[in-house]
Amino acid sequence: MPAIRPTRNTLRRSVVAAAALPLLIGALASCGYGSDAEKKDDAKASAAPAADGKKLSAPEVRIGYFPNLTHATALVGLQEGLIEKELGGTKIKPQSFNAGPSEIEALNGGSLDIGFIGPSPSINGYVKSKGSNLRIISGSASGGVKLVVNPDKIKTLDDLKGKKIATPQKGNTQDVAFLNWISEKGWSVDPESGKGDVSVVRTDNKVTPDAFKQGSIDGAWVPEPTASKLVADGGSVLLDETDLWPDKKFVITNIIVSQKFLKEHPDVVEAVLTGTVKTNEWINANPEKAKASANAKLAVDGGKPLDAKIIDPAWKSILVTDDPLATTLKTESEWAVKAKLIAQPELDGIYDLKLLNKVLKAAGKPEVSDAGLGAK
C-alpha cells in the first residue's frame, strides 16, 4: 500500500500525557528511547482462535524490536493489540533490544523468532550465516535519520571537517550512511578507528544527548527520537538523510524472521504480517492516536514517555511502510563495502516476500518488490 506521511496539521497537538494512562503506572527508570537492559514482557493470554478462525501451529511467537520511533510498527502494533488480534491463541512474547547485533544473536541462537531491525544488521546477519539463518519478510519504516549539530560550532556542511560527529555504532546503518556521505565530500576517515578529516565517534544513542550537552561531540548522525532530543538540547538539524535519497525514501527498519521458524510456522508468520500491515494502515489513518500509542509503549518499556517537543518533530519525519524498499538496502550494502566495513556480500535470497505479498493481495493492496534478491 502507498504509505501516507502524517500531515503537519495533525501532528501539532501534544501527545497524550503518559502519566494519565493506566498502562504507564509503575514503569521503570530510564529514557524510553533506549532502555539499558533487554526485556521480556509477559505475553497476554488468549484462548481465541486466529482471526480467520483457524488454530495456528505455534503456541507462541517471540518478537524483537527496539524502543525507537523508527520501530513504530512494533510499538503501536503491540500496544494496540493489532498484531495479537491476528494470532488468536498464539501468544506474543515481546523482547526489547538496544542494538542490532544482540537481536541478530538472539535470532541466530534460537531465542527469537521475528524481529524489527535495521538494514545493516540484517545484511551482516545474513552474510555471516552464509544465508542460512534469516530472511527479510517485510518493510516497516523509512526516514527518521538526521544530522544534528551544535550551531555555534557548525553552520554549514563544510564546517564538519575537523569536528567530532557521533554515530550509534561502528558499521550500523547510520554509521555506514555517514561514512559514505563523508567520502562523497572527498574527505577521508579510517572506518575502524573513526579518525580522519572528520572524527566519527561511535556512541550509544542513550549516551549521545549527554555527550552533546557536555561538548564532547559537536553533532550526531542519528535516528529518531535521539535527533529531536539533541534539537531540544540546543542542536540544529543540518541535514535530513531523507533528502539524499531518490523519492525521499530509504529503509530504516525491516522485519526479519528465523528461517527455521518460517519453515515450521508459516501460518504464524503470515498472521504477524497481517497484523503489521493492518498496524501501518491504522498508523497512517490515525497519526495522533498512533503517536500517543507509540509514546505509551516507550514509557512502558523504558519508564518515561517522550516530551511533546521531542516526539512531535520526530514522529512526522518517519514514514511507516510495508514496502521493504529493497533497492535502498542494496545501495546501503554497497556503501558498507566501499567503506571497507564488509566484504562484497552475496545477498541473493535475503528477501522472502511471498507471505507479505499474499497478505497485501488479500487486502487489495499492491505487491512489493525484492529487487531481484528474493529466495528462489
C-alpha positions as CSV (number, residue, x, y, z in Angstrom):
1,M,0.0,0.0,0.0
2,P,1.2,3.5,-0.5
3,A,2.3,4.8,2.9
4,I,0.9,8.2,3.8
5,R,3.1,10.6,5.7
6,P,1.2,12.1,8.7
7,T,0.5,15.8,8.0
8,R,1.9,18.7,9.9
9,N,-1.6,19.8,11.0
10,T,-2.5,16.5,12.5
11,L,0.8,16.4,14.4
12,R,0.6,19.8,16.1
13,R,-1.3,18.7,19.2
14,S,0.8,17.5,22.1
15,V,0.9,13.8,22.8
16,V,-1.4,12.5,25.5
17,A,0.5,12.6,28.8
18,A,1.6,9.1,29.6
19,A,1.1,9.7,33.2
20,A,-2.6,9.7,32.5
21,L,-2.5,6.3,31.0
22,P,-3.0,3.4,33.4
23,L,-0.6,1.3,31.4
24,L,2.3,3.5,32.5
25,I,1.9,3.2,36.2
26,G,4.8,1.5,37.8
27,A,7.1,1.8,34.8
28,L,10.9,1.7,35.5
29,A,13.5,4.3,35.3
30,S,15.5,5.2,32.1
31,C,14.6,7.1,29.0
32,G,12.2,5.5,26.6
33,Y,14.3,5.6,23.5
34,G,17.0,3.2,24.7
35,S,16.5,1.1,27.8
36,D,19.7,-0.4,29.1
37,A,18.6,-3.9,29.6
38,E,16.9,-6.3,27.2
39,K,13.4,-7.0,28.5
40,K,10.9,-9.8,28.0
41,D,7.3,-8.7,28.6
42,D,4.7,-11.3,29.6
43,A,2.5,-12.1,26.7
44,K,-1.2,-11.6,27.0
45,A,-3.1,-14.8,27.3
46,S,-5.8,-15.6,24.7
47,A,-7.9,-18.7,24.2
48,A,-9.4,-17.5,21.0
49,P,-8.5,-18.9,17.6
50,A,-6.7,-16.8,15.0
51,A,-8.6,-14.0,13.2
52,D,-9.6,-16.3,10.4
53,G,-10.9,-18.9,12.8
54,K,-8.0,-21.4,12.3
55,K,-5.8,-22.6,15.1
56,L,-2.2,-21.6,14.4
57,S,0.7,-24.1,14.5
58,A,2.8,-22.5,17.3
59,P,1.8,-21.8,20.9
60,E,3.9,-18.6,21.0
61,V,5.9,-16.2,18.8
62,R,8.9,-14.3,20.2
63,I,9.1,-10.8,18.6
64,G,12.1,-8.4,19.0
65,Y,12.2,-4.7,18.5
66,F,14.0,-1.5,19.6
67,P,12.4,1.2,21.8
68,N,12.9,3.7,19.0
69,L,10.3,5.6,17.0
70,T,11.7,4.1,13.8
71,H,10.2,0.8,15.1
72,A,6.7,2.5,15.3
73,T,5.0,-0.5,13.7
74,A,6.2,-2.8,16.5
75,L,5.4,-0.2,19.2
76,V,1.9,0.5,18.0
77,G,1.1,-3.0,16.9
78,L,2.0,-4.4,20.3
79,Q,0.4,-1.5,22.3
80,E,-2.9,-1.6,20.4
81,G,-3.1,-5.4,20.2
82,L,-3.3,-5.2,16.4
83,I,-0.7,-8.0,15.9
84,E,-2.0,-10.1,18.8
85,K,-5.5,-10.0,17.3
86,E,-4.4,-11.9,14.3
87,L,-2.7,-14.6,16.3
88,G,-5.6,-15.7,18.5
89,G,-4.4,-18.3,20.9
90,T,-0.8,-18.0,19.8
91,K,0.9,-15.8,22.5
92,I,3.3,-12.9,21.7
93,K,6.5,-12.7,23.8
94,P,7.9,-9.3,23.0
95,Q,11.6,-8.7,23.6
96,S,13.2,-5.2,23.6
97,F,16.8,-4.8,22.3
98,N,19.2,-1.9,22.2
99,A,21.3,-2.8,19.2
100,G,21.1,-4.9,16.1
101,P,24.0,-7.3,16.9
102,S,22.2,-8.5,20.1
103,E,19.0,-9.0,18.2
104,I,20.7,-11.0,15.4
105,E,22.4,-13.1,18.0
106,A,19.1,-13.9,19.6
107,L,17.6,-14.8,16.2
108,N,20.6,-17.0,15.3
109,G,20.7,-18.5,18.8
110,G,17.0,-19.6,18.6
111,S,15.7,-17.3,21.4
112,L,13.9,-15.0,18.9
113,D,11.6,-15.8,16.0
114,I,10.8,-12.5,14.3
115,G,12.5,-9.1,14.7
116,F,12.2,-5.5,13.7
117,I,15.7,-4.3,12.8
118,G,17.8,-2.0,10.5
119,P,19.3,-2.9,7.1
120,S,22.9,-3.1,8.1
121,P,22.4,-5.7,10.9
122,S,20.1,-7.6,8.5
123,I,22.9,-7.7,5.9
124,N,25.6,-8.7,8.4
125,G,23.5,-11.4,10.0
126,Y,22.6,-12.9,6.6
127,V,26.2,-12.8,5.3
128,K,27.8,-14.2,8.5
129,S,25.4,-17.2,8.5
130,K,26.0,-17.6,4.7
131,G,22.3,-17.1,4.1
132,S,21.2,-19.9,6.4
133,N,19.6,-18.1,9.4
134,L,17.3,-15.3,8.4
135,R,15.1,-13.7,5.8
136,I,13.7,-10.2,5.4
137,I,10.0,-10.7,5.1
138,S,8.7,-7.1,5.1
139,G,9.5,-3.4,5.3
140,S,8.4,-1.4,8.3
141,A,9.7,2.2,8.2
142,S,11.6,4.8,6.1
143,G,13.3,8.0,7.2
144,G,13.8,9.4,10.7
145,V,17.5,10.0,10.5
146,K,19.1,13.4,10.8
147,L,22.4,15.1,11.2
148,V,22.1,17.4,14.2
149,V,24.9,19.8,15.1
150,N,26.0,22.5,17.6
151,P,25.0,25.6,15.7
152,D,27.7,27.7,17.5
153,K,30.5,25.4,16.0
154,I,28.9,24.2,12.7
155,K,26.9,26.4,10.4
156,T,27.4,24.7,7.1
157,L,28.1,21.1,5.9
158,D,31.7,22.1,5.0
159,D,32.2,23.1,8.7
160,L,32.0,19.4,9.7
161,K,35.7,18.9,8.7
162,G,37.8,18.6,11.8
163,K,34.7,18.2,14.0
164,K,33.6,15.2,16.2
165,I,30.4,13.7,15.0
166,A,28.7,10.7,16.7
167,T,27.0,7.7,15.1
168,P,25.3,4.9,17.1
169,Q,27.7,2.1,16.4
170,K,30.6,1.1,14.0
171,G,29.0,-0.4,10.9
172,N,25.5,0.3,11.9
173,T,23.0,1.8,9.4
174,Q,23.7,5.4,10.3
175,D,27.4,4.9,10.6
176,V,27.6,3.5,7.1
177,A,25.5,6.3,5.7
178,F,27.6,9.0,7.3
179,L,30.9,7.4,6.1
180,N,29.5,7.3,2.6
181,W,28.5,11.0,2.9
182,I,32.0,11.9,4.1
183,S,33.6,10.0,1.2
184,E,31.4,11.8,-1.3
185,K,32.6,15.1,0.1
186,G,36.1,14.0,-0.8
187,W,37.2,13.6,2.8
188,S,38.9,10.6,4.3
189,V,38.1,8.7,7.5
190,D,39.5,5.4,8.8
191,P,36.4,3.2,9.1
192,E,37.9,1.2,12.0
193,S,39.1,4.0,14.3
194,G,36.8,6.7,13.0
195,K,39.8,9.1,12.8
196,G,40.3,11.4,9.8
197,D,39.1,14.6,8.3
198,V,36.0,14.1,10.5
199,S,36.2,12.3,13.8
200,V,33.4,9.7,13.8
201,V,32.7,8.9,17.4
202,R,30.7,5.7,17.9
203,T,28.3,6.5,20.8
204,D,25.3,4.6,22.1
205,N,22.1,6.6,21.4
206,K,21.2,6.8,25.0
207,V,24.5,8.4,25.8
208,T,24.7,10.8,22.9
209,P,22.4,13.6,24.3
210,D,24.6,13.9,27.4
211,A,27.8,13.9,25.3
212,F,26.3,16.6,23.1
213,K,25.4,18.8,26.1
214,Q,28.9,18.3,27.6
215,G,30.5,19.3,24.4
216,S,32.4,16.1,23.9
217,I,30.8,15.7,20.4
218,D,29.9,18.5,18.0
219,G,27.0,16.7,16.4
220,A,25.5,13.4,15.5
221,W,24.1,11.4,12.6
222,V,21.3,9.6,14.5
223,P,17.8,8.1,14.2
224,E,14.7,9.5,16.0
225,P,14.0,10.3,18.7
226,T,17.6,10.9,19.5
227,A,17.9,13.6,16.8
228,S,14.9,15.5,18.2
229,K,16.3,15.1,21.7
230,L,19.5,16.9,20.5
231,V,17.5,19.7,18.9
232,A,15.6,20.1,22.2
233,D,19.0,20.5,23.9
234,G,20.0,23.3,21.5
235,G,21.1,21.5,18.4
236,S,20.2,22.3,14.8
237,V,19.2,20.0,12.0
238,L,21.8,20.5,9.3
239,L,20.7,17.6,7.1
240,D,17.8,15.1,6.9
241,E,19.0,11.9,5.3
242,T,15.7,11.6,3.6
243,D,16.7,14.4,1.2
244,L,19.7,12.3,0.0
245,W,17.6,9.5,-1.4
246,P,15.6,9.2,-4.7
247,D,11.9,9.5,-3.9
248,K,12.9,10.6,-0.4
249,K,12.6,7.0,0.8
250,F,15.1,4.6,2.3
251,V,14.8,1.6,4.5
252,I,15.4,2.2,8.2
253,T,13.6,-0.8,9.6
254,N,12.9,-4.3,8.2
255,I,11.0,-7.2,9.6
256,I,13.2,-10.4,9.7
257,V,12.4,-14.0,10.6
258,S,14.4,-17.1,11.5
259,Q,14.4,-19.4,8.5
260,K,13.6,-22.3,10.8
261,F,10.6,-20.6,12.2
262,L,9.4,-19.5,8.8
263,K,9.7,-23.1,7.5
264,E,7.9,-24.7,10.5
265,H,5.3,-22.0,11.2
266,P,4.4,-20.1,8.0
267,D,0.8,-19.6,9.2
268,V,2.1,-17.7,12.3
269,V,4.4,-15.6,10.2
270,E,1.5,-14.8,7.9
271,A,-0.6,-13.8,10.9
272,V,2.1,-11.5,12.2
273,L,2.4,-9.8,8.8
274,T,-1.3,-9.4,8.6
275,G,-1.1,-7.6,11.9
276,T,1.8,-5.4,10.8
277,V,0.0,-4.4,7.5
278,K,-3.1,-3.5,9.5
279,T,-1.0,-1.6,12.0
280,N,0.7,0.5,9.4
281,E,-2.7,1.2,7.8
282,W,-4.0,2.3,11.3
283,I,-1.0,4.5,12.0
284,N,-1.4,6.3,8.7
285,A,-5.1,6.8,9.2
286,N,-4.8,7.8,12.9
287,P,-1.4,9.7,13.2
288,E,-2.3,11.4,16.5
289,K,-3.6,8.3,18.2
290,A,-0.7,6.3,16.8
291,K,1.8,8.8,18.1
292,A,0.3,8.6,21.6
293,S,0.2,4.8,21.4
294,A,3.9,4.7,20.5
295,N,4.8,7.0,23.3
296,A,2.8,4.9,25.8
297,K,4.7,1.8,24.7
298,L,8.0,3.6,25.0
299,A,7.1,4.6,28.6
300,V,6.1,1.0,29.4
301,D,9.4,-0.2,28.1
302,G,11.7,2.5,29.4
303,G,9.8,4.1,32.3
304,K,9.4,7.6,30.8
305,P,7.4,9.0,27.8
306,L,8.9,11.5,25.4
307,D,8.1,15.2,25.8
308,A,5.9,16.7,23.1
309,K,8.8,18.9,21.9
310,I,10.7,15.7,21.1
311,I,8.1,13.3,19.8
312,D,6.2,15.8,17.7
313,P,9.0,16.6,15.2
314,A,10.4,13.1,15.4
315,W,7.1,11.4,14.6
316,K,6.4,13.5,11.4
317,S,9.8,12.5,10.0
318,I,9.1,8.8,10.0
319,L,7.1,7.0,7.3
320,V,5.7,3.6,8.1
321,T,5.5,1.3,5.0
322,D,5.1,-2.4,4.2
323,D,7.5,-2.0,1.3
324,P,11.0,-3.1,2.2
325,L,12.5,-0.6,-0.2
326,A,14.9,-3.4,-1.3
327,T,16.8,-1.3,-3.8
328,T,17.9,1.0,-1.0
329,L,19.1,-1.9,1.1
330,K,21.2,-2.9,-1.9
331,T,22.7,0.6,-2.0
332,E,23.4,0.6,1.7
333,S,25.3,-2.7,1.3
334,E,27.4,-1.1,-1.5
335,W,28.2,1.8,0.8
336,A,29.4,-0.6,3.5
337,V,31.7,-2.4,1.0
338,K,33.0,1.0,-0.2
339,A,33.8,1.9,3.4
340,K,35.7,-1.4,3.8
341,L,33.4,-2.4,6.7
342,I,32.3,-5.6,5.0
343,A,33.5,-7.7,2.0
344,Q,31.3,-7.8,-1.0
345,P,28.2,-9.6,0.2
346,E,26.2,-12.2,-1.6
347,L,22.6,-11.1,-0.9
348,D,20.7,-13.3,-3.2
349,G,17.9,-14.9,-1.2
350,I,17.9,-12.3,1.7
351,Y,14.3,-11.5,1.0
352,D,11.2,-13.8,1.1
353,L,8.2,-11.6,0.4
354,K,5.8,-14.3,-0.7
355,L,3.7,-14.2,2.5
356,L,3.8,-10.4,2.6
357,N,2.6,-10.2,-1.0
358,K,-0.1,-12.7,-0.2
359,V,-1.3,-10.6,2.7
360,L,-1.2,-7.4,0.6
361,K,-3.1,-9.0,-2.3
362,A,-5.8,-10.2,0.1
363,A,-6.1,-6.7,1.4
364,G,-6.4,-5.2,-2.1
365,K,-3.0,-3.5,-1.9
366,P,-0.2,-3.6,-4.5
367,E,2.5,-6.2,-4.1
368,V,6.1,-5.1,-3.3
369,S,9.5,-5.9,-4.9
370,D,12.5,-7.7,-3.6
371,A,14.8,-6.0,-6.3
372,G,15.9,-9.4,-7.5
373,L,17.2,-10.5,-4.1
374,G,14.4,-12.9,-3.3
375,A,14.5,-16.5,-2.1
376,K,14.1,-18.9,-5.0
